[in-house]
Amino acid sequence: MSPKELLYIEDALGHEQFLKTQCQDAVQNLQDADLKNCVQQLLNKHQQLFNNFYQLV
């Protein structure tokens, strides 16, 4: 893997970590069960994407 490709993956990891954090905060603060469930699904997807990028390193 080239250094440039590694930088792209590190950048993607940072973005996914940020999105996971935002979703976690939202899940903790939401009252509506349907909306909370939707954001939880987003959180799970971002966790999965984070793990996929992490495995590339």
Secondary structure, DSSP 8 states (H G I E B T S, - for coil): --HHHHHHHHHHHHHHHHHHHHHHHHHHH---HHHHHHHHHHHHHHHHHHHHHHHH-
